[in-house]
Amino acid sequence: MLKLNKVVFLLVLVSVGYNSIGCGQEIQKGYFQSPVKPGARNYLAGNFAELRPNHFHTGLDYKFDAVEGEPIYAAATGWIHRIKISSFGYGNVIYLKHPSGHITVYGHLRNFNPALEAWMKKKMYEAKQNELELTLKIGEIPIKKGELIAYGGNTGSSGGPHLHFEIRDSLDRALDPLLAGYSEILDKIGPTPQKIAIVPLELDSRVNGKFQRLELTPVLNGTSYSITENIQVTGKIGIEVQGYDKLDGAENQNGFPKFEVSDDSGPLLKLMVDQVDFNYSRHFLLHTHQNRFTKLYFQKDLKFSFFTPNTSDTGVIQLEAGKKRNIQIKLIDAYNNSRIVKLSLTGTDLDSTLSDGTAPQKAQVSYYKNILKIKVAQTDKGGLAKFEVGNTTYEILPAYQDAASRTYLWDLRFGIPKKIDLCSEIYIPDILGYFPVGRERLHAITNLQIRTEANSLLEDLYLRVTQTGSTNSPVLNLGETTSYLWNNLEANWEVSGYSGNKAKTQVYQRSANGALSFIGGEWMGNQIRFKTRNFGNFVLAEDATKPSVSPIKVNAQGMRFTIKDNLSGIKSFEAFVNGEWVLMRYEHKQAVVWSETLNGQSLKGPAILRVTDQAGNVAEWRGTLN
């Protein structure tokens, strides 16, 4: 495989159409064979366009019955474009490029075929790197269709043995591999809807009279589903869908790529996830609601263009008072199995008096994009709320109320209130400032500066900031749990009075269960500067403890250790035997490192394993191998 003449290989590429790369990027049925058990039945644990935490799933996950070592075959003739040994992400992964211009990706591999494994190990010894990624020249390592290239595994960010397989176009955009027409995978089951959400899109929008998100469960009626509730809407509203698809013979809840929406007059829109551009993969967070619901309405800042038509009013529904519209939503999988959900919407006028449930003990405040919503108990002190914006005070009537409570709505685009007098109490909004999408912006208060770059935000942001805790245990809360970032924003946080060891203290994000995730940071006097791509609670934590290094088996045949860190996490490790660098492989899920020599030779002489954590603490194991 590794010795094929490059000139001969390049001639082969031309003869099969390499000179047409970049043209015609549709997947032709029959061009790509199954990378797993070609010709035999296969089962999937995941498919294309499946909704995953913070991203689309961009390929197929082939099941291995929880066993590593499944043979992996090249889906088409081509050459190795990229190859990587890694402990994270796709783990050990091969990228093949093909004469059609497509790229196929094979991830979470246990190991490569023997010749390729030996070649890669030699490159790692030359580079003296425990993890390595290489980009190869055309034809440097040619591969034939159906050739054994690797064995399936569980490396990287994998939750169990499987192959993650992708087909990409020449611009490196992920396509649906099921379009290759794999007969090994069967699917005769239509998608299943779980929830339908009706959401307000503007200040004067209402769902059943309120500015609220309404989630409803469809009921199966024959072969289709329906929403039986009577839904009244005012102003502009949108529809969102949560659902899943199953393939034959598997219980996994997978995704599906296509929606069609129509009403009594005919088709309204189509949504087809037919390719995913990795440059904009985080825009998935705009496309969905909390990674669960697909939004079937246009959003101006979304970089993906899945809609037909793709205009500003696509999916936006508005009805005159008294008018009824029957909506039909069709869910379609990659095999054209479909399921229909029916619902009816009735237009109604704004109503300032309606039942709104139990009154809160204190002001109940929520934010939805640019809308501030405040629900407060009724009082005999009056009903006009006073919103102070700059030097102007606006007196606002409740958007709606009943005998128990009042609800006010404020569009933050009119200005950010510095104080709101609700008659019975005062509310001070905790908004640091307005950060527009696509622009650099800096906002600062006494001990905090927040800076965004042009590509930091997915949409306009009214950033909420609160600070709690003590001098030595400060807590900085940034943003809403329902808001997301595209790329990093930068925070410059002054924590005067902090008496900990700053050389070992960094910023960590604290989850709801108290777990800490390392963020980092750079100290400048009493200020620490850090970057984050996630909103949440941020704290300071001191890590002055070295990683632990525990030998499992150490002798001339090889070294194997457990390495762990109590807080910041492992950053790097390196080993030397008799003064010579030794390759160490790492599996972070088991916290194990082990040696691999270049040619299987014995290890003899003084040995050292050095492990460094994210806080700069270094642990060493020393011994002598005989």
DODRENFI-398897 format. One record per residue (C-alpha): residue number from 1; x, y, z. Coordinates in steps of 0.05 Angstrom, whole numbers, plus 32768, in hexadecimal, padded with zeros to 4 digits. Example, Ala and Ser with C-alpha at 12.3 -4.5 7.8 and 13.67 -1.06 7.14 Angstrom:
<1 <80F6 7FA6 809C>> <2 <8111 7FEB 808F>> 
END
This chain:
<1 <8000 8000 8000>> <2 <8037 8032 8014>> <3 <8064 8023 7FD8>> <4 <8035 8030 7F9D>> <5 <8058 805D 7F6A>> <6 <803D 80A4 7F71>> <7 <8040 80B2 7F27>> <8 <8016 8074 7F18>> <9 <7FE5 8088 7F4E>> <10 <7FDD 80CF 7F33>> <11 <7FCF 80B3 7EEE>> <12 <7F99 8087 7F0D>> <13 <7F7B 80C4 7F2E>> <14 <7F77 80E9 7EEC>> <15 <7F58 80AD 7EC9>> <16 <7F20 80A9 7EFD>> <17 <7F11 80F3 7EFD>> <18 <7F3E 8116 7F30>> <19 <7F40 8152 7F01>> <20 <7EF6 815D 7F10>> <21 <7F00 8167 7F5B>> <22 <7ED6 81A0 7F73>> <23 <7E9F 8193 7F41>> <24 <7E61 816A 7F4E>> <25 <7E63 815D 7F99>> <26 <7E26 8132 7F9E>> <27 <7E31 80EC 7FB9>> <28 <7E28 80B9 7F81>> <29 <7E09 8077 7F98>> <30 <7E3B 803E 7F92>> <31 <7E79 806B 7F94>> <32 <7E84 8060 7FDF>> <33 <7E80 801A 7FFD>> <34 <7E70 800E 8046>> <35 <7EAF 8017 8071>> <36 <7E95 7FE1 80A1>> <37 <7E80 7F9A 808E>> <38 <7E75 7FAB 8044>> <39 <7E3D 7F81 8028>> <40 <7E25 7F6B 806E>> <41 <7DF1 7F8A 809C>> <42 <7E07 7FC7 80C4>> <43 <7DE7 7FED 80FD>> <44 <7DF0 8036 8110>> <45 <7DF5 8058 8154>> <46 <7DF2 809D 8134>> <47 <7DE4 80BD 80F1>> <48 <7DEC 80FE 80CA>> <49 <7DC9 813D 80E4>> <50 <7DBB 811E 8127>> <51 <7DB7 8154 815D>> <52 <7DF1 814D 818D>> <53 <7E08 817B 81C6>> <54 <7E1F 81BB 81A3>> <55 <7E25 819D 815D>> <56 <7E08 8175 8125>> <57 <7E20 812E 8120>> <58 <7E43 812F 80DD>> <59 <7E48 80E6 80CB>> <60 <7E34 809E 80DB>> <61 <7E46 8079 811A>> <62 <7E4E 802F 8109>> <63 <7E41 7FFE 8143>> <64 <7E74 7FC9 8156>> <65 <7E4C 7FA4 818C>> <66 <7E79 7FC6 81C1>> <67 <7EB8 7FA3 81A6>> <68 <7EF6 7FC4 818A>> <69 <7F1D 7FAB 814E>> <70 <7EE8 7FAC 8117>> <71 <7F0B 7FAF 80D2>> <72 <7F02 7FF3 80B1>> <73 <7F05 7FF7 8065>> <74 <7F10 8031 8035>> <75 <7ECD 8048 8019>> <76 <7EEC 805B 7FD6>> <77 <7F2F 805F 7FB2>> <78 <7F59 809C 7FC5>> <79 <7F93 80AF 7FF0>> <80 <7FA0 80C2 8039>> <81 <7F94 810C 803E>> <82 <7F9C 8114 808A>> <83 <7FAB 80E4 80C2>> <84 <7FAB 80F0 810C>> <85 <7FBC 80CE 814E>> <86 <7F97 80F1 8186>> <87 <7F78 80E5 81CB>> <88 <7F3D 8114 81BE>> <89 <7F0B 8126 8188>> <90 <7F09 80F1 8152>> <91 <7F43 80CE 8174>> <92 <7F6C 80A5 8142>> <93 <7F50 80BB 8100>> <94 <7F5D 80B4 80B5>> <95 <7F46 80E5 807F>> <96 <7F45 80C9 8038>> <97 <7F3F 80F5 7FFB>> <98 <7F1F 80D9 7FBC>> <99 <7F22 80E8 7F71>> <100 <7EDA 8102 7F76>> <101 <7EF2 8139 7FA4>> <102 <7ED0 811B 7FE0>> <103 <7EF2 810C 8023>> <104 <7EE0 80D1 804F>> <105 <7EEF 80D2 8099>> <106 <7EFA 8096 80C7>> <107 <7EFC 80A8 8110>> <108 <7F06 8089 8156>> <109 <7F33 8053 8139>> <110 <7F57 8023 8167>> <111 <7F93 8020 8138>> <112 <7FA5 8023 80EE>> <113 <7FB8 7FE8 80C2>> <114 <7FFE 7FCD 80D1>> <115 <8023 7FF1 8099>> <116 <8001 8033 80A8>> <117 <8009 802B 80F3>> <118 <8054 8020 80EB>> <119 <805A 805C 80BC>> <120 <8035 8089 80EC>> <121 <805D 8072 8127>> <122 <809E 8083 8102>> <123 <8083 80C9 80F4>> <124 <8072 80D2 813E>> <125 <80B8 80BD 8153>> <126 <80D6 80ED 8120>> <127 <80AB 8126 813C>> <128 <80B1 810E 8184>> <129 <8067 811A 818E>> <130 <8037 80EC 81B3>> <131 <7FFD 8107 818A>> <132 <8006 811A 8141>> <133 <7FDE 8132 8105>> <134 <7FFA 8130 80BE>> <135 <7FE1 814A 807C>> <136 <7FFB 8122 8041>> <137 <8009 8131 7FF8>> <138 <7FDC 8115 7FC1>> <139 <7FEF 80CC 7FB5>> <140 <8021 80C8 7FED>> <141 <7FFA 808E 800B>> <142 <7FC7 8074 7FD9>> <143 <7F8C 804A 7FEF>> <144 <7F5F 801C 7FC7>> <145 <7F15 8015 7FD0>> <146 <7F07 7FDD 8002>> <147 <7F4E 7FDD 801D>> <148 <7F56 7FCF 8067>> <149 <7F6D 8010 8086>> <150 <7F61 800A 80D1>> <151 <7F3C 7FE8 810A>> <152 <7F01 8006 812F>> <153 <7F0B 801F 8175>> <154 <7EF7 804F 81AC>> <155 <7F2C 8085 81A9>> <156 <7F20 80CF 81B2>> <157 <7EDE 80EB 81CA>> <158 <7EB9 80AA 81C0>> <159 <7E87 808A 81EF>> <160 <7E92 8043 81D6>> <161 <7EB1 801B 819D>> <162 <7E97 8033 815A>> <163 <7EAC 8052 8118>> <164 <7E9B 809A 810B>> <165 <7E97 809F 80BE>> <166 <7E8F 80DE 8095>> <167 <7E8B 80F1 804C>> <168 <7E9F 8139 803E>> <169 <7EA0 8162 7FFE>> <170 <7EDE 8184 7FE2>> <171 <7ED1 81C1 800E>> <172 <7ED4 8194 804B>> <173 <7E89 8199 8059>> <174 <7E68 815C 8076>> <175 <7E34 8138 804B>> <176 <7E02 8101 805E>> <177 <7E26 80BE 8053>> <178 <7DE3 809B 804D>> <179 <7DDB 80BC 8009>> <180 <7E10 808A 7FF2>> <181 <7DD7 8057 7FF2>> <182 <7DF2 8024 8023>> <183 <7DCA 7FE4 801E>> <184 <7DEB 7FCC 805E>> <185 <7DC1 7FFE 8086>> <186 <7D76 7FF5 8088>> <187 <7D41 8029 809B>> <188 <7CF7 8022 808F>> <189 <7CE2 8049 80CD>> <190 <7CCA 8091 80CA>> <191 <7CE1 80C7 80FB>> <192 <7CBD 80CF 813E>> <193 <7CA9 8115 8156>> <194 <7CB0 8120 81A1>> <195 <7C9F 8169 81AC>> <196 <7C85 81A4 8184>> <197 <7C96 81EA 819E>> <198 <7C72 822A 818C>> <199 <7C9E 8267 819B>> <200 <7C93 82B2 8199>> <201 <7CC2 82D8 816B>> <202 <7CB4 8321 817C>> <203 <7CA0 834E 81B6>> <204 <7C56 834C 81A2>> <205 <7C55 8301 8194>> <206 <7C2A 82D5 81C0>> <207 <7C1D 828B 81C7>> <208 <7BDB 827D 81E9>> <209 <7BDA 82C6 81FE>> <210 <7C1F 82C7 821F>> <211 <7C66 82D6 820B>> <212 <7C7C 828E 8216>> <213 <7C9A 8250 81F7>> <214 <7C66 8219 81F2>> <215 <7C7D 81D1 81EB>> <216 <7C48 819C 81D9>> <217 <7C4A 8151 81D0>> <218 <7C2E 8136 818E>> <219 <7BFC 80FD 8192>> <220 <7BFF 80C2 8162>> <221 <7BBF 80BE 8139>> <222 <7BC1 8086 8107>> <223 <7C01 808E 80DF>> <224 <7C0B 80D8 80EF>> <225 <7C12 8104 812C>> <226 <7BE9 8140 8142>> <227 <7BE7 8176 8177>> <228 <7BA3 8174 8195>> <229 <7BA7 81B5 81BD>> <230 <7B88 81F5 81A3>> <231 <7BC2 8226 8199>> <232 <7BB5 8270 8194>> <233 <7BEB 829D 8179>> <234 <7BF6 82E8 8172>> <235 <7C2C 830A 8149>> <236 <7C67 82E4 812B>> <237 <7C74 829E 8145>> <238 <7CA1 8264 8131>> <239 <7C9E 8219 8136>> <240 <7CD4 81EA 8151>> <241 <7CD6 819E 8150>> <242 <7CF8 816A 817C>> <243 <7CFA 8123 8161>> <244 <7D25 80E8 814E>> <245 <7D2C 80B1 811B>> <246 <7D39 8067 8123>> <247 <7D5A 8037 80F2>> <248 <7D45 7FEE 80EB>> <249 <7D61 7FC0 8120>> <250 <7D7B 7FF6 814F>> <251 <7D5E 801C 818A>> <252 <7D8A 8059 8183>> <253 <7D66 809B 817B>> <254 <7D87 80BA 813E>> <255 <7D7C 80FA 8117>> <256 <7D59 8109 80D5>> <257 <7D6C 813F 80A2>> <258 <7D2C 815A 8084>> <259 <7CED 8180 8096>> <260 <7CB4 8199 806B>> <261 <7C80 81CA 8085>> <262 <7C3F 81DB 8062>> <263 <7BFB 81F9 8071>> <264 <7BB6 81FB 8050>> <265 <7BD2 8224 8016>> <266 <7C0C 81F5 8007>> <267 <7C57 81EE 8016>> <268 <7C77 8223 8044>> <269 <7CBF 820B 804B>> <270 <7CF0 81D2 8047>> <271 <7D2B 81C8 8075>> <272 <7D61 8198 805E>> <273 <7DA2 818C 8083>> <274 <7DCA 8175 8046>> <275 <7E0F 818E 8059>> <276 <7E32 81A9 8097>> <277 <7E69 81DD 8091>> <278 <7E9A 81D2 80CB>> <279 <7EAC 821C 80CA>> <280 <7E67 822A 80E4>> <281 <7E59 81EB 810D>> <282 <7E49 8212 814C>> <283 <7E10 8234 8127>> <284 <7DEC 81F3 8136>> <285 <7DDC 8217 8178>> <286 <7DB3 824A 8151>> <287 <7D92 8216 8126>> <288 <7D78 81F1 8164>> <289 <7D5A 8201 81A7>> <290 <7D87 81E6 81DE>> <291 <7DA1 81AE 81B0>> <292 <7D5C 818D 81AE>> <293 <7D2A 81B3 8182>> <294 <7D35 81C4 8139>> <295 <7D1E 820A 812A>> <296 <7CF1 820D 80EC>> <297 <7CF7 8258 80E2>> <298 <7D2A 8287 80C5>> <299 <7D61 82A6 80F0>> <300 <7D88 82DF 80D2>> <301 <7DCC 82CF 80F1>> <302 <7DCC 8284 80E1>> <303 <7E05 8272 80B2>> <304 <7DE5 8231 809C>> <305 <7DB4 8237 8062>> <306 <7D88 81FA 806A>> <307 <7D46 821C 8058>> <308 <7D20 821F 8016>> <309 <7D0D 8257 800E>> <310 <7D43 8278 8038>> <311 <7D23 82BC 8045>> <312 <7D17 82E6 8083>> <313 <7CCE 82D0 8088>> <314 <7CDA 8286 807E>> <315 <7CB6 8260 80B5>> <316 <7C9B 829E 80D5>> <317 <7C50 8294 80E1>> <318 <7C20 82CE 80EE>> <319 <7BD4 82C9 80EE>> <320 <7B9C 82FC 80EE>> <321 <7B6D 82F9 812A>> <322 <7B39 82C3 8121>> <323 <7B5E 82A1 80E8>> <324 <7B71 8258 80EE>> <325 <7BAA 8235 80CB>> <326 <7BB7 81EB 80C7>> <327 <7C02 81DB 80C8>> <328 <7C21 819B 80B1>> <329 <7C6A 8189 80C2>> <330 <7C8A 814F 809D>> <331 <7CC7 812E 80BC>> <332 <7CF1 8108 8089>> <333 <7D2E 80DB 8092>> <334 <7D67 80CB 8062>> <335 <7D40 808F 8046>> <336 <7D02 80BB 8038>> <337 <7CDA 809B 8070>> <338 <7CAD 80D2 808B>> <339 <7C7D 80E4 80C2>> <340 <7C4B 811D 80C5>> <341 <7C38 8149 80FF>> <342 <7BF8 8173 80FA>> <343 <7BE5 81AF 8124>> <344 <7BB6 81EB 8120>> <345 <7BC4 8233 8132>> <346 <7B8F 8269 813C>> <347 <7B9E 82B4 8139>> <348 <7B88 82E0 8173>> <349 <7B90 8329 8188>> <350 <7BBD 833F 81C1>> <351 <7B9A 8338 8204>> <352 <7BB4 835D 8240>> <353 <7B8A 8334 8271>> <354 <7B92 82EA 8278>> <355 <7BA0 82B5 82AD>> <356 <7BEA 82AF 82B8>> <357 <7BF1 827D 82F1>> <358 <7C0C 8288 8337>> <359 <7C2C 82CA 8348>> <360 <7C77 82C6 8359>> <361 <7C91 82D9 839E>> <362 <7CC2 830A 837D>> <363 <7CCC 8322 8336>> <364 <7CD4 82E8 8306>> <365 <7D05 82FE 82D0>> <366 <7D17 82DB 828F>> <367 <7D3B 82EE 824F>> <368 <7D2D 82D6 8208>> <369 <7D5F 82F3 81D7>> <370 <7D4E 833E 81D8>> <371 <7D0E 8338 8202>> <372 <7D0E 8343 824D>> <373 <7CD1 8323 826F>> <374 <7CBE 8334 82B7>> <375 <7C84 8314 82DD>> <376 <7C73 8332 8320>> <377 <7C3A 832D 8353>> <378 <7C02 8360 8351>> <379 <7C06 8399 8384>> <380 <7BDA 83D2 839A>> <381 <7C14 8401 838C>> <382 <7C04 8405 8342>> <383 <7C12 83E1 8301>> <384 <7C3D 8410 82D8>> <385 <7C85 83F7 82D8>> <386 <7CBC 842B 82CF>> <387 <7CF6 8418 82A2>> <388 <7D32 8446 82AA>> <389 <7D5B 8448 826A>> <390 <7D93 847B 8269>> <391 <7D74 84BC 8280>> <392 <7D2E 84A9 826B>> <393 <7CF8 8484 8293>> <394 <7CC3 845D 826D>> <395 <7C82 844A 828F>> <396 <7C6B 8407 8276>> <397 <7C28 83E4 827F>> <398 <7C27 8398 8288>> <399 <7C27 8372 8247>> <400 <7BF2 8346 8269>> <401 <7BD9 833B 82B0>> <402 <7BA5 831A 82DB>> <403 <7B8E 8323 8323>> <404 <7BCD 8302 833E>> <405 <7C07 8319 8312>> <406 <7C21 834A 82DE>> <407 <7C51 833A 82A4>> <408 <7C7C 8370 8283>> <409 <7CA2 8369 8242>> <410 <7CDC 8395 822C>> <411 <7D03 8394 81EB>> <412 <7D4C 839F 81FD>> <413 <7D59 83BD 81B9>> <414 <7D34 83FB 81D4>> <415 <7D6A 8400 8209>> <416 <7D85 83DB 8245>> <417 <7D61 83F1 8284>> <418 <7D8F 8402 82BF>> <419 <7D54 83FD 82EF>> <420 <7D0C 83E4 82EC>> <421 <7CD9 83FB 8320>> <422 <7CA3 83C5 8323>> <423 <7C7A 83EC 8356>> <424 <7C82 83B5 838A>> <425 <7CCD 83AB 8381>> <426 <7D0A 83C4 835B>> <427 <7D2E 8399 8329>> <428 <7D74 83A9 8311>> <429 <7D85 8385 82CF>> <430 <7DC9 8363 82D1>> <431 <7DD9 8371 8287>> <432 <7E21 8385 827C>> <433 <7E13 839F 8236>> <434 <7DFD 8393 81EF>> <435 <7E2C 836B 81C2>> <436 <7E18 836C 8179>> <437 <7E25 832F 814E>> <438 <7E5D 8335 811A>> <439 <7E80 836F 813D>> <440 <7EB7 8379 8171>> <441 <7E9C 8396 81B1>> <442 <7EB8 83A5 81F7>> <443 <7E8D 83B2 8235>> <444 <7EAA 83BE 827A>> <445 <7E96 83C8 82C2>> <446 <7EC2 83D5 82FF>> <447 <7EE4 8391 8302>> <448 <7ED1 8370 82C1>> <449 <7EDC 837A 8276>> <450 <7EBC 834E 8241>> <451 <7ED4 8351 81FA>> <452 <7EB5 832F 81BD>> <453 <7ED3 8327 8179>> <454 <7EAF 832A 8136>> <455 <7EA5 82DE 8137>> <456 <7E98 82D4 8181>> <457 <7E4C 82D7 817F>> <458 <7E16 82AE 815D>> <459 <7DE3 82E6 8164>> <460 <7DDA 8329 8188>> <461 <7DE8 8322 81D2>> <462 <7DD1 8348 820F>> <463 <7E03 832B 823F>> <464 <7DED 8320 8287>> <465 <7E24 8320 82BC>> <466 <7E20 8313 8306>> <467 <7E58 830B 8339>> <468 <7E51 82E6 837B>> <469 <7E7D 82C0 83AC>> <470 <7EB3 82DB 83D9>> <471 <7EF5 82FE 83CE>> <472 <7F1B 82BC 83CD>> <473 <7EE3 8295 83AA>> <474 <7EC5 82C4 8377>> <475 <7E91 82AB 8345>> <476 <7E85 82CC 8302>> <477 <7E45 82BA 82DD>> <478 <7E45 82CB 8293>> <479 <7E08 82C6 8267>> <480 <7DCA 829B 8262>> <481 <7DC8 8250 825F>> <482 <7D9C 8257 8221>> <483 <7DD0 8284 81FD>> <484 <7E0D 826B 81D8>> <485 <7E4D 8285 81BA>> <486 <7E6B 8276 8176>> <487 <7EB3 8282 818A>> <488 <7ED7 829C 81C8>> <489 <7EC9 82DD 81EC>> <490 <7EFF 82FA 8219>> <491 <7EF5 830C 8262>> <492 <7F24 8337 828B>> <493 <7F10 832A 82D4>> <494 <7F2D 8352 830E>> <495 <7F2C 832C 834F>> <496 <7F4F 835C 837F>> <497 <7F5B 833D 83C3>> <498 <7F62 82F6 83A9>> <499 <7F99 82D8 83D5>> <500 <7FA4 8294 83B3>> <501 <7FE2 827E 838E>> <502 <7FD6 82A0 834B>> <503 <800D 8277 832A>> <504 <7FE1 8239 8334>> <505 <7F9D 825A 832F>> <506 <7F74 825B 82EF>> <507 <7F2C 8265 82D9>> <508 <7EFD 8228 82D8>> <509 <7EB6 8222 82C0>> <510 <7E89 8205 82F6>> <511 <7E4F 81DA 82E0>> <512 <7E0C 81D3 8304>> <513 <7E25 8196 832A>> <514 <7E64 81BA 8341>> <515 <7E95 8199 8311>> <516 <7ECE 81C6 82F9>> <517 <7EE8 81CA 82B2>> <518 <7F2B 81EB 82A4>> <519 <7F28 822C 827E>> <520 <7F6C 824B 828E>> <521 <7F7E 8294 8291>> <522 <7FB8 82C5 8294>> <523 <7FC5 82EF 82D2>> <524 <7FD7 8339 82CC>> <525 <7FDB 8354 8313>> <526 <7F97 834B 8333>> <527 <7F75 833B 82F0>> <528 <7F6F 82F9 82CD>> <529 <7F60 82F7 8283>> <530 <7F3E 82BA 8265>> <531 <7F16 82A5 8228>> <532 <7ED8 827A 8225>> <533 <7EA9 825F 81F0>> <534 <7E73 824D 8222>> <535 <7E48 8274 8252>> <536 <7E40 8260 829A>> <537 <7E60 8267 82DF>> <538 <7EAB 8274 82E3>> <539 <7ED5 826D 8322>> <540 <7F1E 826F 8337>> <541 <7F3E 822E 834F>> <542 <7F85 821F 8364>> <543 <7FA7 81E0 834B>> <544 <7FE9 81D6 836F>> <545 <7FE6 818A 836E>> <546 <8011 8162 833F>> <547 <7FF1 812E 8312>> <548 <7FF3 80E7 832C>> <549 <801C 80B3 8307>> <550 <8011 806A 8318>> <551 <8036 8032 82F4>> <552 <800C 7FF8 82DC>> <553 <8043 7FD0 82BA>> <554 <808A 7FE8 82AF>> <555 <80C0 7FBB 8292>> <556 <80EC 7FB3 8254>> <557 <80AF 7F9E 822B>> <558 <808C 7FE0 8237>> <559 <8071 8014 8267>> <560 <8028 801E 827C>> <561 <8010 8052 82AE>> <562 <7FD0 8071 82C9>> <563 <7FD5 80BD 82C8>> <564 <7FA1 80EA 82E9>> <565 <7F9A 8132 82FF>> <566 <7F6D 814B 8338>> <567 <7F56 818C 8318>> <568 <7F72 81AF 82DB>> <569 <7F7D 8171 82B1>> <570 <7FB7 8151 828C>> <571 <7FD9 817F 825B>> <572 <8015 8157 8242>> <573 <8041 811B 8250>> <574 <8083 8101 8236>> <575 <80B0 80C6 8243>> <576 <80FA 80B7 823B>> <577 <8121 8076 8242>> <578 <816C 8079 8245>> <579 <8167 80C1 822E>> <580 <813F 80B0 81EF>> <581 <80F8 80C8 81E3>> <582 <80C3 8091 81E6>> <583 <807E 8096 81C7>> <584 <8045 8093 81FA>> <585 <7FFD 8087 81E4>> <586 <7FC4 80A2 820F>> <587 <7F7C 808E 821C>> <588 <7F5D 80C5 8245>> <589 <7F1D 809F 8255>> <590 <7F45 806A 827A>> <591 <7F7C 809C 828F>> <592 <7FB1 806C 8274>> <593 <7FF2 8079 824E>> <594 <801D 8043 8230>> <595 <805E 803F 8208>> <596 <8066 8029 81C0>> <597 <80AC 8020 81A6>> <598 <80BE 802C 815D>> <599 <80D1 7FE5 814A>> <600 <80BA 7FBD 8186>> <601 <80FE 7FC1 81A7>> <602 <8108 7FB8 81F2>> <603 <810D 7FF3 8221>> <604 <814B 7FF4 824D>> <605 <816B 8027 827A>> <606 <8154 8061 82A5>> <607 <810D 8077 8295>> <608 <80E4 80B5 82A4>> <609 <809B 80C7 8298>> <610 <808C 8111 82A1>> <611 <8042 8127 82A6>> <612 <802C 8170 82A6>> <613 <7FE7 818A 82B7>> <614 <7FC4 81C9 829E>> <615 <7FDB 81F1 82DB>> <616 <8024 81E1 82CD>> <617 <802E 81AD 8304>> <618 <805F 8177 82F0>> <619 <8062 812F 8309>> <620 <809A 80FF 82F8>> <621 <80A3 80B4 82FD>> <622 <80EA 809A 82FA>> <623 <8103 8053 82F8>> <624 <8133 8024 82D5>> <625 <811D 7FF2 82A0>> <626 <8145 7FB1 829B>> 
END
